[in-house]
Amino acid sequence: MGLTAIEIKNAKPVDKPYKLAAGKGLYLLVNQTGKYWRMDYRFAGKRKTLALGVYPEISLALANEKRDLARKKLTDGIDPSDERKAIKLSRQNSECNSFEVVAREWFAKYSVTWASNHGDRIIRRLERDVFPWLGAKPVSEISAPELLATIRRIENRGALETAHRALGNCGQVFRYAIATGRASRDLSSDLRGALPPARETHHAAITDPQAIGGLLRAIEGYQGSFLTKCALRLAPLLFVRPGELRQAEWNEIDLERAEWNIPAEKMKMKQSHLVPLSAQALEVLLELKAMTGVGRYVFPGARTNGRPMSENAVLAALRRMGYEKNEMSGHGFRAMARTILDEVLGVRPDFIEHQLAHAVRDPNGRAYNRTAHLAERRKMMQQWADYLDELRTGAVIVPLCAA
């Protein structure tokens, strides 16, 4: 009769290690530090020992299974010890050649030649949008569908330009892996045409930081109506839809709480929306308050206070400043904010989407209420306003090439 579970459980350490035979080369080695399963065997004329685990994590039944599997390998001419070493080495090589390891090596090599904010943007994009899904996989084992699924996640949140740039960065990593002998081909080339063109947007928008700075300076120097100039100043700060901005009413705005509460009937999604107001937005609103605060609308019409500003007022002002319809639109301020908050400032995508009043769901599939993530969104809106000030004054150094 072989070794029993009771005997194993009751085995106590003594001064010297000892063995309890379990049959067919398997035994339990008992010493002062624990109980260890071992198997002695011969391969190519040499006596060898294979470790099979520690009791009680490995039970007698499981140890027997491991022994029988090892004996089958021996019958097939395979040394189980050598096989284990090969698997371990392969795993170590896979970890050393993972996409994230190769990407960080590529980044360290080339980022020294880039502007710091350009490099920061790239590594942040990889860390947030690529590494969580592809980072641990060996770079040579990633498939084109896996890469596409990763890029689609970015596209599906509406950041198409970011998706294109992430795909380009992945291509750079694959080409570096090829050059260093860790991959054989650039998978990103298989995905040409898989994404719609980044520039094909329904609403023209300026998303280049340097060009945004120029637009903000043009708004600052606008010589037309004071109301229109204020609307132009608020449009990038609040990035609401043009209709929501021109129909803003004073009874919706709480200057003390720095909040604009837009009722559901005015919103595209028919859900009330809360817009935190930055210090810069409050400054503009206080200027307007002195002029239009006694009436209903923040931006009353030119002919009557009973109606809001014309929907063409901001568009006409942009054209007057020299911006063509294929360059910038009233809706373009939303695309501008989404792109820069995501690409440059690294704000969490769900905070951005919620502030854009898009349909954002919680982990249980329920729509977030209007105050969801309010503290974070307040911080985001102030960060955005401060960044726009830096662009307007030229304080931000923009790299010559886009990320």
N, C-alpha and C positions, 0 to 999 in steps of 0.2 A: 504493500500500500504506500502511495506517495505522500508527499508533504501535505498537511491539512491546514485550513485557515486558522483553526484554533492554535495549532503549534506555532504558526507564524506570529499570531497575536501575542502569545505568551512568551515568545523568545526574548530573553533579557541579555543585555551586554555583559561580558565578563572582562577579565584583564586583557585577554588577547582576542582578536577577531576570530570568528569561526563561521563555518558554512553549514547550511541546512539544504541537503540535496532535494530537488524537486523532480528529477528525472530528465533523461535525454540532454544532459549537459547543463540544464538550468539549475541554479541554486540561489539561496538567499544569503548574502554576506551580512553578518551581524557584527557591529563594532560599537564603540562608545558614541559615535555621532549619528547612528541610525541603522536602517535595514535597507540593503541595496540588492536589486535583482541583477544577476550576472549569468552569462552563458559562455561556457568554454567550448571551443571547437577547433578543428584543424583545417587549414586551407593551404594548398600547395606545399604540404609537408611541414608547415609551421603551426605551432600551438598559439591560439589567439583567444582573447576574451572580449565579449560584447556587452556593454552596459545596456540594461533594459528598463531602467527607471528605479524609483524609490518607493518603498512601501510606507504608508498605506495608499498613496496616490495611485500606484499601480498594484491592483489586487492580484491574487494568485491566478485567477482565471485570465486576466488580461496579460499577465506575465507568460502564461502558457501559450496564449495566442501569438504574442511577439516571438517566443521561441520557435513555434511551429512555422511562422512566416520566415524567420531567419534560416531555418533548416531547409525550407523549400528553395530559397535563394541559393544556398550551398549546392543543392541538387542540380540547380540550373547553371552552376559554375560561376556564381556571383558571390564575392566576398562581402558580407553585410557591413563590415567595418569600413572597407574602402568605399562602398556605396554611400554610407553615411557621411564620410569625409567629403566626398564629391558633392553631395547635396548641400552640405554646409558651405563649401567653397562657392558653389553656384549662387546660393542665397546671398553670401557676402558680396559677390560680384554684382548681383542684381541691385543690391542696396547702393553700392558705389556708383552704379551706372543708371540710377533712377532718373526720371525726367527732372525732378527738382534739383538733384545734385549736379547734373549736367547744366541745367539752366543757371544755377547760382555760379557755377564755374565760368560759364560764358559771360554772365553779367559782371563778375569780378574782373574779367580780362578786358572787357570793352568799355565798361562804364566810366573808367578813369578819363576817357577822352570826351565824355558827354557833359553838357551842363547838368548841374546837380538836380534841378527839378525835373529835367528830362529823364534822368536815371531813376529818380524816386518814383516817377509816374509808372515806369515800366515794371519795376520790381513789385510795386504795390498792385498793379494789374495782375501780374502772375500769381502773387500770393493770395489774392482774393478770388480770382476767377479761374485759375488753371490748376494750381498745386493741390487744392482740396480733392480734385477728381483724378488728376493724372500724375501728381507729384511722386507717389510711391512706386509707380510702375516702371520697370526697366524701359529706357527710352527706345530700345530696339523692338519691344514687344507691343507698343501702342499701335492700335489700328486706326485707319482713317475714320470709321464710324465712331470710335471712342472720342477722337479729337473733335469731330463735328458735333457730337452730343454736348461736349464741354463748351464749344463756341456758341451753340444754339441757346444755352442757358443765358448767355449775355444778351444775345439778340432778343430773346423772349421777354426780357425786362425792358425792352425798348431802347437799349444802348447799342444801336447798330454800328456806330462809328467805333465804339470801344471793342465790339466783336471783331471788326476788321483789323484793328490794331493788335488785338490779342492773337489773332490767327497769324499775323505777320511776325510777331515776337516768337511764337511757337516755331514758325518756319526757320527763324534765325537760330533757335536752339537745336533743331534737327540738323541743320547744316553744320553747326559746330560739332554735333555728335558724330556726323559723318567724317569730318576732318580729323577728329581725334580717335577714330576707329571704334566707336561705340554704337553706330547705327549705319544702315546701308542706303537709306533713302529719306528724302524730305516728304513727309506725309502731307504737309500743307499744300503742296502742289496739286494733290488729288482733289482738293476742295475748291479749286478755282470755279467760280460761278455758283457755289453753294449758298452764298449769302447775297442778298440784293445789294446793289451799289449803295455805298454809304451816303453819297451826295444826293440821291434821289429822295428828297423829302417834299411833302405836300406844302409845307410852309418854309419859305426861305429863312435861313438863320445864320448868324455869324457865330462861329464856335471857336475861332482861333483867338487865343488870349491877346495877342498883339493887336488884332483887328477890333476886338471888343474895347480895348483901351481907346482906340481911335474913335469908335462910335460914342463912347461915354464923353469924350472931350467935345465931340460935335454937338451932343445934347446940351452940354454945359454952355456952349456958345450959341445956342439956338436963339434967333432974334424974333421969332413969331409970338403968338399969344402966350401969356403967362400960364393960363390953364393947360394949354397943350404942352408947354415945357415941363410943367409939374407932372403931367401924365407920362411924358417921356422919361422923366427922372424916376418915377415910381415903377414903371413897367419892368425894368430889369431887376429891381429890388424885390418885387413881390411875385413876379412871374406867374400871375394869374392869367386867365384867358382875357382877350381884349374886351369882350362884352361885359365880363365881370368887373373889370377895372372902371370902364366908363359909366357903369350903372351903380357904382358904389354910393351908398347913402350914409350921411353922418350918424344916423341912429344905429348903424351897424358897427361903428368904429368906437372903441373904448381907448382913448389916448392914455388914460392912467394905467390901465392893465396892459397897454401896448398890444392890442388884439383887434383884428377885424373879423367879425362873425358874419359870414355870407349865408343867407337863408337858403334852404334847399331848393326853393322854386327858381332861384337864379342860377343854379348849378347844372351843368350838363348831366351829371350822374344823379341829379335830384336828391342829393344828400347835403345837409348843411356842412359848411367848411370853415375851418378856423385858420387864419393867417397871422402868425406872430409877426410883430412889427419891430424891425431893427431900429437902432437909434437914428440911422440915416433916413429911414422911411418916416419916422415920427417927425423929424425936422421938416420934411417936405409937407407933411399933413398939417403941421402947425402953421406953416406959411399959408396954406390953402384955407385953413380955418378962419383966418382973419378976413378972407375975401368972400368965401362962399358958405361959411358956417351957419349963417342964419337961414339958409335954404335947406331943401331936401337932399339935393345931390352934391357930392363932392366935386363933380365936374358937370355943372349945369350947361345946357345948350346955349349957343351964342344968341339965339333969338328969344328963348323963353326959359325961365328957371324951372318950369314944370316938366321939362324933359331933359334927359342926360345929353352929354356931349355926343356929337355925330360919330358914327362908327368909322368914318373915314379920316377923322382929325389926326390921329397918330400916324396912319399910313401916309397921309398927305405931307405931314411934317418930315417923315423919313425921306420921302422923295425930294422934298425941298432941300434937305441936307445933302442930297446927292446919292442916296442909296436906292438902287434900282430894285424892281420887284423880285428879281432873281437873286438878290443879295440879302435882303432883310425884310421881314414882315412883322406885324403886331404879334402874331403867335410865335415868332422867332425867338422872343425873349425867354419862352419856356424851354425850347430846345437848347438855347444857350446855357441856361441854368442847369438843366439836366446833364448836359455833356461835361461842363466844367466841374460841377459838384462831384460827379462820378469819376471823371478822368483825372482831374488836377487835385481836388481837395480830398478825394477818397472817402466821401460820405457814404454811409450805408445805403444801398439802393432802395430799401423799403422806406427809409425816411424821405428820400427824394420823391419817390412815387406817391407817397401819402401827401406830401406838400403840393404836388402837382394835381391833387384831387383825382388821382386815378383809382381804379378799383383794386385795393390792396386787401388781402385776406390774412387772418391770423392762422396759426398752425392748425386750428380746428375748422378752417374754411369759412369763418364768420367775417363779415366786413368790420374793419376797425371803426371805432367811433371817432368823432371829430377831434377829440382831445388825446388820441393815442400818440404816444411818444412826444408829448408836447414839450417837455424839457429839452429833449434832444433836438427837436425842430426849432425851438427858440435859439439854441446854440448854433444850429446850422444856418439860420437866416442871418444872424449877426456875423458869423464867419463869412458868409457869402457877400454881405454888404461891405465888410472890411476889405475883402479881396477885390471887389469892384473899385473901391477907392484907390487901392494900390495900382490897379490897371490904369485907372484914369490919370493918376499922377506919374505913371511910368516907373513906379517903385518895383514892379515885378520884372525880373529879367527873363525874357522869353527865349528859348532856344531857337536857332535858325531853322532846324528841321523839326517837324511834328513828331510826337512820340509814336 
